[in-house]
Amino acid sequence: MTLTRGQLILFTCFVAAFMLTYLIAYLLAGTAKSGEGTVIREQGPESHRQKASTPSSGGRAFLTALALVGFPGAIVLMDPRAIIGVATGLLTGLIGLADDLMKLARHDSSGLKARYKLPLQILVGLIASLAVWYLLDDSSVRIPFSRITVDIGAWKIILGLFVFLAIINGVNFTDGLDGLAATTVIAAAVFLGGAIWSTSDGSILVPVILVGICAAFLPFNWHPARIFMGDSGSLVLGGALAAAAIATCLEIAVLIIGLVFIIEETTVVLQVVYFRLTGGKRIFRMTPIHHAWELRGYTEPAIVLGALAIGVIAGAIGWWSVT
């Protein structure tokens, strides 16, 4: 079988993203200095205290790989949609990097305050949505299970922002167990790539790079993890994934494909709202929901594999729903 030019470029980008991420993660995991460990949330499971010495600098590998592989790949493919996806992932990742650095500097888990983080996330989400709506002159969205595409005008910006915030924070909440975010993002990226390939005139460059990054990082992040991705890593992945969907009119479909992220995020929101309304009562023993399963006695690998199974099923449904 002879590869086309586009397929060859995508394959090259996958290999480059994989190798670059693997090399940087290997160096970061092996050269972490004392004091660069993860700052563990006091509200988290007691068993996570032993992870305090694990470095959380893996996201720096993601930022580097996405920038050095994504931009050249998108330029060679002449794909402005991919450029938006790469740029958005990097901008979101920089917010996460600031958060990670503040956590290390202060030696607590608060990091970048929500009153600063959320406006920055909204700004990046608006930039991405406006770029698609204005620069690409695209205000359409594909409706799952109907095989139709609807022009929604300026509502494209509002929908894009909502989806962006939902996905980036969903991936961020999912990053709480060894290998959980990396495996579920691989599943989401594979099926989003399939949906883009089936329905869009854009390339699948961003999903391909995300799969390469996560696959290379997983050997270092599988239980027991030698390195964590940190907020810089989870926000890179979420930002690029969300922007790739927005740029290819798959905003609604990505909410199905990324069901694991939506579940994780929803449990946190429900817990917080219920806690405040009832003066301290809880729906779940702990959130995000993967911690509740930990407290029930399930091992981290078992929870990760269960979430991956849900991610694969949801991803397959999301892909099928738009084809």
N, C-alpha and C positions, 0 to 999 in steps of 0.2 A: 504493500500500500504506500502510495506517494503522498507525503504531506503537502498541503497547500501552503502558500506563503504565510497566510494568517495563522494557520495551525502551527507552523514551525515557530513563529514569533511567540505564540501563547505557550508552547512547550518550553521554549528557551526561557521565558519569563518565570514559569513555574520552577524550573531547575535552578535558576539564578536566585529566586526568592528563598527557596528551600536551603540552598547551600549557604547563602549569606546569613540567614537567620540561624542556621545550625552552628555556623562558625562563631558568630557573635555570642549566642547563648552559651556555647561551650566555654568561651573565654570569660564571660560574665560569671558563670556558675563556678568556675575554677579560681577566679581572682578576686572574689568579693572580699572586701575589707571588713574588719571588725567594726560593728556599729551600723552596717548597711543592711541589717536584717529587716524583716517585715515587722511593722508595728501592728500587733494583734488587737482587735476590738475587745474591750472588756466585756461586752454583751455576748460575745461569741462562745461556742462550746469550750469547755475546760480543756478538752483534748487538743485544741489548737494552740495552746500555750507553747508547746514544744516546737512550733513552727517559727518562733520569733527570731531564730538565727538564720532562717532561709532568706536569701537576698530576693528583693522584689524589683529587680532592674531589667527583667526580661523585655518589657515594653520598648526599651531603647533599641533592641534588635528589630522589633516590628517597625518602628519609625524609620530606621535606616533602610531596611529591606524595601518597604513600601515606596520610599522616596527614590532610591537608587534604581529600582526595577520598574516601578509604576510609571513614573513620568516618561522615561525613554520608551517604554513599551507602548504607552498611549500615543506618544508622538509618532512613532513608527507606524502604528496602526491607523493614525489619523482619526482618532476617536475622542471627540470632545466630551462625550459622556463619561468615558473612563478617566479623563483628566479631572473632571468634577469629583468623581468618586475617590480618586487618589488624594486630591487636595483637601477634600473634606475629612478624610480619615486622618491626615497629618495634622490638620488644625485641631480636630477633636483630641487627638493623641497628645498634643502640646498642652491642652488643658489638664489632661490626666498626668502628664509629666510634672507640671507645676504642683499638682495635688500630692504626688509621690514625694517630691523633694521637700515640700513643707512638712509632711509627716515625719520624714527622717530628721529634718532640722529641729522639729519641736519634740520629737520622741513621743508622739501621741497619734491616735488614729483619726483626729479631726481633719487634718489636711486643709485643703482650700475650702473656705466657708461656703455654705450653700448660697448665701446671698451674692457671692461672686461667681460661683461655679455655674448656677442655673442661667443667669443672664449671658454668660459666655457661651454656654451650650445653645441657647436660643439664638444668639447672634450667628454662630456657625451654621445652625440649621436654616436660618433665614437666608444666609448667603448662598447655601447650596440650593435651596428651593427657588430663589430668585434667579440663580444662574441657569437652572433648567427652564424656568418659565420665560425669562427675558432673553438670555443669550442663545438658547437653543430653540426659542419660540415654540415651546411644547407645553400645553396645558391639559393634556389628556391623561386619563388613568384607565387601566384595564380592569374590568369588573370580573372577579373570579366566578366560575361556574356559569358564565353567560357567553363567553367568547366574543364580547363586544368591548369596544373602547369608547369612552365618553369624554368629550371636551368639557371641563369644569371651570374653565377660565381662571380667574385669580384665586379661586378656592384651591387650586393646585398648590399654592404657597402655604396655605393653612394646613392642608392635608399633609404636605411634605414635612412641615415643621412638627406636626403631631407624631408622625411615623418616626421621624429622626429622633425625637426625644424618647419615644417609647423603646426603640431598638437600642440606642446607645446606653440608656440606663438599665435596660433589661439585661444586656450582656454584662454590664458592670456588676449587677447584683448576682448574676450567674457565676461570676468568678469568685467562688468561695470555697471550692474543694479542688484538690489536686486533679488536674486534667479536665475539669468539668467544662469550663468555658472553651478551651481549645477543641475538644471533641465535638461539642454542640455547634460551634461556629463552623467547623469543617462540614458538618451535615447541612447546615443552613446555606453555606456558600456553594456547595455542590448543587443543591436543588434550586437555589436562586440562579446559578449559572445555567442550569437546564432551562429554567423559565425564560431567561434572557435570550438564550440561543433559540428557543422555540417561537418567541413573540416579538423580538426587538431587532432593530437595525444596528444596535450597539454591540460592541464586542463583550466577551465574557472575561476580559482581562482582570478586572478587580476581583471577582470570585476566585479565579485561578490563582492569583497572587495570595489571597487570604488562605486558601487551602495549602499552598506551599509553605507559608509562614507558620501556620498552626501545626502542620504535619512535622515540620522541623523542630518545633518547640516542644512537642508532646513528649519525646523521650526524656527531656529534662524536667518536665512538669507532671509526669505521671507519678502516682503515689508510690513511695514517698518522694515528693517533689524536691529537686535540687535548686530550683529557681522559680519564682512566681513572675507573672506578667505585670502585676501592678495595675493601677488605674490607667497608666499610659498605654499599656497593652490592650486592656479591655475596651478602652474608648477608641483606640485606633481601629480595632476590629469592628466595633459597633458603628462607628462613624462611616467607615468605608462601605460596610454592608448596607446600611440605610441609604447612603447617597447613591450607591449603584442601583438600588431599587427605585428610588425617586427619579433618577435620570432615565430609567427605562420604562416608566409608567406602571411599575409593579408595587406601588405603595401598599395597596391592600393585600396583595398576595404575600408580601414579605412578613406581614403580621401573622399569617397562617404558617408560613415556612419557619418563622422564628418563634413558634408557639412556646417553646421552653423558656425563652427570654421573657415573654409576656406573662407566663405563669409565675415566674420568679418575682417579677416586678409587681404583679397584682397582689401577691400574698403580702408583700411589704406594705403596700398602700392600704390594703384592708386592715392589716394589723395595727398600723399607726392610727387610722381613722377610728377604728373600734376602741382602741386603747384610750384615746382622748374623749370619745363620747361616753364611755362607761366608767371613766375614772380609774383606769388601771387594769381592766380585764383584757384577756387575750383570746383570739380565735385559735391561733397556733401556738405550740410550745415555744417556737422560735422561728424567726424569719431572717433571710429568705427561706423558702420551704425546704431546701436541701438540708438545712440545719435541723429542722424538725425530724427528718428521717434519720439523721445522725443520732439524735437523742433517743430514737426508737431502737437503736442498736445496729443499724445497717452500716456496713463498712463504706469507706469513700469509693473504692472501685465499684462496688455494687450499685451505689447511687448514681455514679457517673454513667455506668452502662445502662441503667434504667432510663436516665434522662436522654441518653443517646438514642435509645430505641424510640422514645417519644418524638425526638427530633427528626429521626428518619421517617417515621410514619407521617408526621405533620408536614415535613418537607415534600414528601411524595404527593400528598394531597394538594399542597399549595402549588406545586408544579403542574399537576394534572388539571387543577382548577382554571388555569389560564391557557391551556392548549386545546 
